[in-house]
Amino acid sequence: MLAALYALDPWDDGPTLCPFALLTGTACPGCGLSRAAGSLVRGDFGAALAYHPLVLLVGLWLAGAWATAVARRLGYDIGPDQRLVNRLLVVSGVLFLVVWGIRIATGTLPPV
C-alpha cells in the first residue's frame, strides 16, 4: 500500500485526459486548470498562474457554489439571481476564449 502511494507523485503532470487536446494536439481553453489547481493547493501561485491564468476565477466560482450549498444546508433560503449567474457564466466563457486566443498567439499554452 505504501509503495503504491509513494508511486503517486503529486508533482507529476500525469496523462492528458482532455478529449480536445487528444484529438487536436492543442490545449483547449480549460487545459491546465487541474494542474493549476494542484499547484494552487500546494501554494505555488506562480506555477498555478502559468498553467492557467484563470484558475483564481474558477476558484471564486467554486467558493461561491460551496458557500451557497452550505447556507442552504443550514436552512437559509438563499439563492443567487439566476439571470446574474447566467450573465457571469457567459462573461466567464468569453474570457476563457479570449485568454485561450492570447495564449495561442503568444505560445504560452500548457503542454498536452
Protein Blocks (a to p, Z undefined) as FASTA:
>chain_A
ZZmmmmmcfkbgbjafbfklmmnopacfkgojlmmmmmmmnopaklmmmmomklmmmmmm
mmmmmmmmmmmmnopacdddfklmmmmmmmmmmmmmmmmmmmmmnopaccZZ
